[in-house]
Amino acid sequence: MFPIDEPEAVNVILYCFCITDENSFVNLVGEWVPNMEKKHKGVPSILVGLQGELRSCSTSKPIGIDVLLNAAHKIGAKEYLECSATTGYNINHLFDFAFALALENATTPRSTKFHV
Ligand SMILES: Nc1nc2c(ncn2[C@@H]2O[C@H](COP(=O)(O)OP(=O)(O)OP(=O)(O)O)[C@@H](O)[C@H]2O)c(=O)[nH]1
């Protein structure tokens, strides 16, 4: 995990994983979330399922929605959202929601840097 030199500049966290990759989900919940929580306590987050169009693909085996909603609740995420870079599904909604959360959390003037 890379260090963010200005932790106070973080107003929202997007926890992203691929919905058909169990490992990416397990790593996210087991490693990334606890680390980020230590460094950015109280910062609102969104759990984001990537490659969302694969949910309707008959040959893929996505992680169940109930598991993901439960995980979002457990890690304290404000929402679970699925999106797809391939089809554009939910991308605008995700960023609108993320910016709204970030603004809610921006009680003092912050840096405008983006960390990906
Ligand atoms: N099915 C599907 N595949 C996707 C989607 N977005 C990205 N991919 C695929 O996932 C792989 C990785 O995509 P990248 O956009 O390169 O992801 P990255 O995290 O930047 O990966 P790096 O290049 O290693 O940094 C590629 O094979 C993409 O085609 C999506 O929405 N749906």
The ligand as an ORCA input file, in Angstrom:
! r2SCAN-3c Opt
* xyz 0 1
  N     -15.209     -7.339    -18.402
  C     -14.600     -6.207    -18.039
  N     -13.256     -6.138    -18.075
  C     -12.686     -4.973    -17.707
  C     -13.426     -3.846    -17.280
  N     -12.566     -2.866    -16.962
  C     -11.338     -3.339    -17.186
  N     -11.401     -4.614    -17.641
  C     -10.291     -5.503    -18.013
  O      -9.461     -5.684    -16.864
  C      -8.094     -5.730    -17.256
  C      -7.312     -4.686    -16.501
  O      -7.818     -3.423    -16.867
  P      -7.021     -2.108    -16.597
  O      -7.904     -0.966    -16.922
  O      -5.703     -2.178    -17.311
  O      -6.826     -2.191    -15.053
  P      -5.640     -1.634    -14.175
  O      -6.030     -1.861    -12.768
  O      -5.332     -0.249    -14.602
  O      -4.482     -2.627    -14.520
  P      -2.958     -2.299    -14.704
  O      -2.794     -2.056    -16.171
  O      -2.270     -3.553    -14.225
  O      -2.627     -1.113    -13.854
  C      -8.065     -5.537    -18.757
  O      -8.017     -6.817    -19.349
  C      -9.394     -4.878    -19.064
  O      -9.874     -5.193    -20.336
  C     -14.864     -3.962    -17.259
  O     -15.616     -3.056    -16.905
  N     -15.393     -5.180    -17.656
*
